[in-house]
């Protein structure tokens, strides 16, 4: 009788594992570190990202993988960080970037999520291109 229970348990376990499949929600996942400037981008039309239907203001000024500041587009929310960001502080953050394998029509395929705030320092970020700032 015990042998039958063990065989049944092995059979059920095998069926459960056979039913599992790889998560195909994301086609790509990568982790990255960003430095987020203490200043927010200026509200200037020349900094907007335009599409046929609308425009997007830049959300942050960031460095990623280089020493040059870049604009971070507003359609790329960083979940968990957007709620914590305070101008006047320069942040170093660790995030995960995932690309949806099958985005719905008109859906942004990129997802960004905060993993950790590595540092938060009250300071004026240096060497930001003047075009990115209010005059």
C-alpha positions in Angstrom: 0.0 0.0 0.0 2.8 2.5 0.8 4.5 1.7 -2.5 1.3 2.7 -4.3 1.1 6.0 -2.4 4.7 6.8 -3.3 4.2 6.0 -7.0 1.1 8.1 -7.0 2.9 11.0 -5.4 5.7 10.7 -7.9 3.2 10.6 -10.8 1.3 13.6 -9.5 4.5 15.6 -9.0 5.6 14.8 -12.5 2.3 15.9 -13.9 2.5 19.2 -12.0 6.1 19.9 -13.2 5.1 19.0 -16.8 2.3 21.6 -16.6 4.7 24.4 -15.7 6.0 26.5 -18.5 8.5 29.3 -18.7 7.1 32.8 -18.0 6.9 34.4 -21.4 5.7 37.8 -20.1 9.0 39.4 -20.7 11.3 39.0 -23.7 14.2 40.8 -21.9 15.2 41.7 -18.4 18.3 43.7 -17.3 19.4 45.5 -14.1 21.0 48.9 -14.3 22.3 51.7 -12.1 21.2 55.2 -12.7 22.3 58.5 -11.2 19.3 60.9 -11.0 20.1 64.6 -10.9 19.0 66.9 -8.1 17.3 69.2 -10.7 14.2 68.4 -12.7 14.2 69.1 -16.4 13.0 72.5 -17.6 9.5 72.7 -19.0 10.7 73.7 -22.5 9.1 72.7 -25.7 12.4 71.9 -27.3 13.0 69.2 -24.7 9.6 67.4 -25.3 9.3 64.1 -27.1 6.7 64.3 -29.8 4.5 61.7 -31.4 1.7 62.1 -33.9 -0.9 62.3 -31.2 0.8 64.0 -28.2 4.0 65.1 -26.6 5.9 63.9 -23.5 7.8 66.1 -21.1 11.1 64.6 -19.7 10.8 63.3 -16.2 14.4 63.2 -14.9 17.9 64.1 -15.9 20.0 60.9 -15.5 23.4 59.3 -16.1 23.4 55.7 -17.2 26.6 54.0 -18.2 28.4 57.3 -19.1 29.4 60.6 -17.6 26.9 62.5 -19.7 23.5 63.6 -18.5 20.5 62.5 -20.5 16.8 63.1 -20.3 14.6 60.3 -19.0 11.2 60.3 -20.9 8.1 60.7 -18.9 6.4 57.6 -20.4 9.0 55.5 -18.6 7.8 55.5 -15.0 10.2 54.0 -12.5 7.8 52.2 -10.2 8.7 52.7 -6.6 11.0 55.7 -7.3 8.6 58.2 -8.8 6.8 58.4 -5.5 10.0 59.0 -3.5 11.9 61.4 -5.7 12.6 64.8 -4.2 14.3 67.6 -6.2 17.5 68.9 -4.5 18.8 65.4 -3.9 21.0 63.5 -6.2 20.2 59.8 -6.2 22.0 56.6 -7.3 19.4 53.9 -7.8 19.4 50.3 -8.9 16.5 49.4 -11.2 15.3 46.5 -13.3 14.3 47.1 -16.9 11.9 44.5 -18.4 10.6 44.4 -22.0 7.1 43.0 -22.4 7.1 40.1 -24.9 3.6 40.9 -26.2 2.5 44.4 -25.3 -1.0 45.4 -26.1 -1.6 48.0 -28.9 -0.4 51.4 -27.8 1.2 50.0 -24.6 4.7 50.9 -23.7 6.8 47.7 -23.9 9.3 48.9 -21.3 8.8 48.5 -17.6 11.2 50.0 -15.0 11.0 49.1 -11.3 13.2 50.4 -8.4 15.2 47.6 -6.7 17.1 49.9 -4.2 18.1 53.5 -3.5 21.8 53.2 -3.2 22.3 56.8 -2.1 20.4 60.0 -1.7 22.6 63.1 -1.3 21.5 66.7 -0.9 23.5 68.6 -3.5 23.4 70.5 -6.8 24.3 68.0 -9.5 27.2 69.2 -11.6 27.8 69.6 -15.3 24.1 69.4 -16.3 23.8 70.9 -19.8 22.2 74.4 -19.4 19.5 73.5 -22.1 18.1 71.0 -19.6 17.6 73.6 -16.9 15.4 76.6 -16.3 17.0 79.9 -17.2 
